[in-house]
Amino acid sequence: MEEMREDLEFDRGDVLLLRHLGPGRVLYGISGMVWVTQEGDSRDHLLGPGGLFRVHGRGRVVVQGLRRSRVLVASAREIEELEAWKSGLIDEVA
């Protein structure tokens, strides 16, 4: 069964606890800026437009909006397809 893609929106200060993400899921920054951390990982991550955060293990993921933001949660394959599509658009315009 393929996991669903999610489009998340944050206002500044919004916090979301994602309990359902498994290994291989990716958070992809569409707009704005969010802070991301995962249970079992001592690092903090800032995710802006085009930025990626790969989920490792099954630990909970916390996302906080640092400003109005959109984040896509998808499989690594879906993100690769999105990046290829964006690259094609840029090549057409250039």
Backbone as a printed PyTorch tensor [residue, N CA C, xyz], in Angstrom:
tensor([[[  0.8340,  -1.1790,   0.0000],
         [  0.0000,   0.0000,   0.0000],
         [  0.8820,   1.2470,   0.0000]],

        [[  0.6560,   2.1510,  -0.9430],
         [  1.4440,   3.3720,  -1.0460],
         [  0.9080,   4.4150,  -0.0650]],

        [[  1.8270,   5.1030,   0.6180],
         [  1.4250,   6.1200,   1.5790],
         [  0.9410,   7.3580,   0.8450]],

        [[  0.0460,   8.0690,   1.4750],
         [ -0.5480,   9.2520,   0.8760],
         [  0.3890,  10.4530,   1.0030]],

        [[  0.2710,  11.3350,   0.0430],
         [  0.9910,  12.6050,   0.0710],
         [  0.1460,  13.5890,   0.8830]],

        [[  0.8100,  14.4300,   1.6770],
         [  0.1110,  15.4280,   2.4830],
         [  0.6910,  16.8040,   2.2060]],

        [[ -0.1670,  17.7820,   2.0980],
         [  0.2410,  19.1720,   1.9370],
         [ -0.1180,  19.8770,   3.2420]],

        [[  0.8920,  20.3170,   3.9850],
         [  0.6800,  20.9270,   5.2880],
         [  0.9210,  22.4300,   5.2070]],

        [[  0.0790,  23.1960,   5.8920],
         [  0.2510,  24.6430,   5.9460],
         [  0.4510,  25.0630,   7.3940]],

        [[  1.3720,  25.9980,   7.6030],
         [  1.6990,  26.5010,   8.9350],
         [  1.6480,  28.0170,   8.9430]],

        [[  1.1220,  28.5790,  10.0130],
         [  1.2880,  29.9890,  10.3070],
         [  2.4540,  30.0900,  11.2870]],

        [[  2.9640,  31.2840,  11.4680],
         [  4.0670,  31.4700,  12.4040],
         [  3.6440,  30.9790,  13.7870]],

        [[  4.4780,  30.1120,  14.3630],
         [  4.2140,  29.5920,  15.6990],
         [  3.4210,  28.3020,  15.7390]],

        [[  2.7790,  27.9230,  14.6420],
         [  2.0500,  26.6470,  14.6080],
         [  3.0160,  25.4900,  14.8370]],

        [[  2.5980,  24.5130,  15.6430],
         [  3.4080,  23.3300,  15.9090],
         [  2.5660,  22.0980,  15.5940]],

        [[  3.1730,  21.1450,  14.9100],
         [  2.4830,  19.9100,  14.5490],
         [  3.3560,  18.7220,  14.9190]],

        [[  2.7810,  17.7480,  15.6180],
         [  3.4560,  16.5060,  15.9610],
         [  3.0060,  15.4430,  14.9730]],

        [[  3.9440,  14.9130,  14.2010],
         [  3.6380,  13.8770,  13.2000],
         [  4.0700,  12.5340,  13.7710]],

        [[  3.1120,  11.7000,  14.1150],
         [  3.3940,  10.3980,  14.7240],
         [  3.3890,   9.2680,  13.7080]],

        [[  2.8140,   9.5030,  12.5510],
         [  2.5200,   8.4400,  11.6030],
         [  3.5860,   8.2500,  10.5150]],

        [[  4.6520,   9.0410,  10.5340],
         [  5.6290,   8.9660,   9.4480],
         [  6.6170,   7.8310,   9.6820]],

        [[  6.8610,   7.0660,   8.6460],
         [  7.8300,   5.9810,   8.7340],
         [  9.0850,   6.3230,   7.9630]],

        [[ 10.0820,   5.4570,   8.0660],
         [ 11.3350,   5.6780,   7.3380],
         [ 11.0670,   5.8260,   5.8400]],

        [[ 11.8160,   6.7170,   5.2060],
         [ 11.6750,   6.9220,   3.7740],
         [ 10.7420,   8.0500,   3.3920]],

        [[  9.9500,   8.5370,   4.3580],
         [  9.0970,   9.6880,   4.0680],
         [  9.9670,  10.9340,   4.0560]],

        [[  9.5510,  11.9240,   3.2890],
         [ 10.3290,  13.1470,   3.1290],
         [  9.4320,  14.3490,   3.3620]],

        [[  9.9420,  15.3270,   4.1060],
         [  9.3000,  16.6270,   4.2210],
         [ 10.0190,  17.5360,   3.2440]],

        [[  9.2580,  18.2020,   2.3780],
         [  9.8130,  19.0450,   1.3110],
         [  9.2470,  20.4520,   1.4670]],

        [[ 10.1290,  21.4300,   1.6210],
         [  9.6930,  22.8050,   1.7910],
         [  9.1760,  23.3970,   0.4940]],

        [[  7.9480,  23.8900,   0.5170],
         [  7.3450,  24.5600,  -0.6380],
         [  7.5210,  26.0730,  -0.5020]],

        [[  7.2200,  26.5960,   0.6820],
         [  7.3640,  28.0340,   0.9190],
         [  7.5880,  28.2780,   2.4050]],

        [[  8.0750,  29.4670,   2.7190],
         [  8.2700,  29.8470,   4.1110],
         [  9.4760,  29.1860,   4.7390]],

        [[  9.3890,  28.9490,   6.0620],
         [ 10.4840,  28.3370,   6.8160],
         [  9.8980,  27.6180,   8.0250]],

        [[ 10.3020,  26.3660,   8.2070],
         [  9.8720,  25.5990,   9.3740],
         [ 11.0930,  25.0140,  10.0730]],

        [[ 10.9190,  24.7430,  11.3520],
         [ 11.9150,  24.0550,  12.1730],
         [ 11.4340,  22.6210,  12.3180]],

        [[ 12.3360,  21.6620,  12.1330],
         [ 11.9780,  20.2420,  12.1900],
         [ 12.9530,  19.5120,  13.1110]],

        [[ 12.4250,  18.6390,  13.9320],
         [ 13.2630,  17.7520,  14.7210],
         [ 12.5660,  16.3940,  14.8140]],

        [[ 13.3600,  15.3490,  15.0310],
         [ 12.7990,  14.0010,  15.1160],
         [ 13.2740,  13.3390,  16.3970]],

        [[ 12.3740,  12.6220,  17.0310],
         [ 12.6950,  11.8720,  18.2370],
         [ 13.8940,  10.9640,  17.9640]],

        [[ 14.8730,  10.9870,  18.8460],
         [ 16.0590,  10.1620,  18.6810],
         [ 17.1620,  10.8340,  17.8810]],

        [[ 16.9180,  12.0440,  17.3700],
         [ 17.9050,  12.8010,  16.5990],
         [ 18.1270,  14.1170,  17.3360]],

        [[ 19.3340,  14.3560,  17.8100],
         [ 19.6010,  15.5510,  18.6100],
         [ 19.7160,  16.8170,  17.7650]],

        [[ 19.6990,  16.6670,  16.4370],
         [ 19.8640,  17.8360,  15.5590],
         [ 18.5360,  18.5490,  15.3120]],

        [[ 18.6450,  19.8480,  15.0600],
         [ 17.5200,  20.6590,  14.6060],
         [ 17.7320,  20.9390,  13.1260]],

        [[ 16.6510,  21.0630,  12.3840],
         [ 16.7290,  21.2890,  10.9450],
         [ 15.8370,  22.4650,  10.5730]],

        [[ 16.3440,  23.3630,   9.7410],
         [ 15.5440,  24.4390,   9.1760],
         [ 15.2300,  24.0680,   7.7390]],

        [[ 13.9740,  24.1560,   7.4000],
         [ 13.5210,  23.7210,   6.0860],
         [ 12.8500,  24.8880,   5.3800]],

        [[ 13.4860,  25.3720,   4.3080],
         [ 12.9350,  26.4350,   3.4880],
         [ 12.5050,  25.8790,   2.1430]],

        [[ 12.1490,  26.7470,   1.1990],
         [ 11.7140,  26.2830,  -0.1230],
         [ 12.7730,  25.4070,  -0.7950]],

        [[ 12.3660,  24.2220,  -1.2300],
         [ 13.2730,  23.2840,  -1.8820],
         [ 14.0840,  22.4440,  -0.9260]],

        [[ 13.9780,  22.7060,   0.3640],
         [ 14.7270,  21.9330,   1.3590],
         [ 14.0750,  20.5980,   1.6530]],

        [[ 14.8900,  19.6300,   2.0370],
         [ 14.4090,  18.2710,   2.3100],
         [ 14.7670,  17.8330,   3.7180]],

        [[ 13.8680,  17.0900,   4.3410],
         [ 14.1620,  16.3870,   5.5850],
         [ 13.6870,  14.9650,   5.4090]],

        [[ 14.6090,  14.0160,   5.4940],
         [ 14.2670,  12.5960,   5.3520],
         [ 14.0270,  11.9940,   6.7330]],

        [[ 12.9040,  11.3270,   6.8890],
         [ 12.5580,  10.6870,   8.1530],
         [ 13.3750,   9.4110,   8.2820]],

        [[ 14.0210,   9.2510,   9.4370],
         [ 14.7980,   8.0500,   9.7390],
         [ 14.1480,   7.3600,  10.9270]],

        [[ 13.9580,   6.0820,  10.8370],
         [ 13.3420,   5.3560,  11.9330],
         [ 11.8670,   5.7050,  12.0850]],

        [[ 11.3220,   5.3730,  13.2390],
         [  9.8970,   5.5960,  13.4740],
         [  9.6400,   6.6570,  14.5300]],

        [[ 10.6450,   7.4280,  14.9020],
         [ 10.4580,   8.4590,  15.9190],
         [  9.5130,   9.5540,  15.4650]],

        [[  8.8130,  10.1460,  16.4130],
         [  7.8920,  11.2450,  16.1100],
         [  8.6610,  12.4380,  15.5540]],

        [[  8.0170,  13.1750,  14.6710],
         [  8.6120,  14.3560,  14.0400],
         [  7.7990,  15.5760,  14.4840]],

        [[  8.5120,  16.6220,  14.9230],
         [  7.8740,  17.8730,  15.3220],
         [  8.2450,  18.9310,  14.2900]],

        [[  7.2190,  19.6530,  13.8100],
         [  7.4180,  20.7190,  12.8310],
         [  6.7930,  21.9880,  13.3940]],

        [[  7.5650,  23.0930,  13.3620],
         [  7.0420,  24.3840,  13.8200],
         [  7.2360,  25.4200,  12.7290]],

        [[  6.1700,  26.1560,  12.4350],
         [  6.2520,  27.2370,  11.4530],
         [  6.9870,  28.4320,  12.0280]],

        [[  8.0440,  28.8650,  11.3560],
         [  8.7630,  30.0750,  11.7660],
         [  8.1880,  31.2970,  11.0740]],

        [[  7.4690,  31.0470,  10.0100],
         [  6.6690,  32.0620,   9.3010],
         [  5.6090,  31.2730,   8.5320]],

        [[  4.7300,  31.9440,   7.8450],
         [  3.7020,  31.2410,   7.0500],
         [  4.4190,  30.3170,   6.0680]],

        [[  4.0610,  29.0220,   6.0790],
         [  4.8270,  28.0240,   5.3250],
         [  3.9260,  26.9270,   4.7790]],

        [[  4.4240,  26.2860,   3.7200],
         [  3.8070,  25.0650,   3.1770],
         [  4.8770,  23.9970,   3.0770]],

        [[  4.5220,  22.7810,   3.5010],
         [  5.4300,  21.6390,   3.4660],
         [  4.6800,  20.4650,   2.8530]],

        [[  5.3420,  19.7810,   1.9440],
         [  4.7920,  18.5700,   1.3400],
         [  5.4180,  17.3670,   2.0280]],

        [[  4.5960,  16.4110,   2.4440],
         [  5.0770,  15.1440,   3.0030],
         [  4.7730,  14.0720,   1.9770]],

        [[  5.8060,  13.3930,   1.4990],
         [  5.6320,  12.4130,   0.4210],
         [  6.7340,  11.3650,   0.4920]],

        [[  6.6800,  10.4330,  -0.4260],
         [  7.7470,   9.4380,  -0.5280],
         [  8.9460,  10.0670,  -1.2350]],

        [[ 10.1140,   9.4800,  -1.0520],
         [ 11.3220,   9.9750,  -1.7180],
         [ 11.1280,   9.9520,  -3.2380]],

        [[ 10.4520,   8.9380,  -3.7510],
         [ 10.2130,   8.8330,  -5.1990],
         [  9.3690,  10.0020,  -5.6980]],

        [[  8.3300,  10.3430,  -4.9700],
         [  7.4760,  11.4640,  -5.3760],
         [  8.2480,  12.7830,  -5.3780]],

        [[  9.1210,  12.9650,  -4.4200],
         [  9.9260,  14.1850,  -4.3570],
         [ 10.9070,  14.2300,  -5.5290]],

        [[ 11.5130,  13.0930,  -5.8580],
         [ 12.4230,  13.0370,  -7.0160],
         [ 11.6730,  13.4020,  -8.3030]],

        [[ 10.4500,  12.9110,  -8.4480],
         [  9.6380,  13.2410,  -9.6300],
         [  9.3090,  14.7320,  -9.6670]],

        [[  9.0020,  15.3100,  -8.5150],
         [  8.7170,  16.7410,  -8.4370],
         [  9.9500,  17.5580,  -8.8350]],

        [[ 11.1030,  17.1800,  -8.3300],
         [ 12.3410,  17.8860,  -8.6640],
         [ 12.6450,  17.7860, -10.1630]],

        [[ 12.4290,  16.6190, -10.7620],
         [ 12.6660,  16.4340, -12.1970],
         [ 11.7070,  17.3140, -13.0020]],

        [[ 10.4490,  17.3860, -12.5740],
         [  9.4590,  18.2300, -13.2490],
         [  9.8690,  19.6920, -13.1660]],

        [[ 10.2790,  20.1440, -11.9610],
         [ 10.7260,  21.5350, -11.8140],
         [ 11.9210,  21.8350, -12.6860]],

        [[ 12.8650,  20.9090, -12.7520],
         [ 14.0630,  21.0900, -13.5700],
         [ 13.6900,  21.2320, -15.0460]],

        [[ 12.7320,  20.4270, -15.4960],
         [ 12.2680,  20.5060, -16.8810],
         [ 11.6400,  21.8540, -17.1930]],

        [[ 10.8670,  22.3890, -16.2410],
         [ 10.2600,  23.6980, -16.4410],
         [ 11.3250,  24.7920, -16.5630]],

        [[ 12.3260,  24.7130, -15.7210],
         [ 13.4030,  25.7100, -15.7530],
         [ 14.1370,  25.6340, -17.0830]],

        [[ 14.3970,  24.4150, -17.5610],
         [ 15.0810,  24.2580, -18.8530],
         [ 14.2540,  24.8490, -19.9990]],

        [[ 12.9250,  24.6950, -19.9450],
         [ 12.0650,  25.2420, -20.9890],
         [ 12.0870,  26.7700, -21.0110]],

        [[ 12.1570,  27.3720, -19.8500],
         [ 12.1440,  28.8220, -19.7490],
         [ 13.4950,  29.4190, -20.1540]],

        [[ 14.5650,  28.7190, -19.8320],
         [ 15.9300,  29.2460, -20.0770],
         [ 16.2920,  29.2880, -21.5470]]])
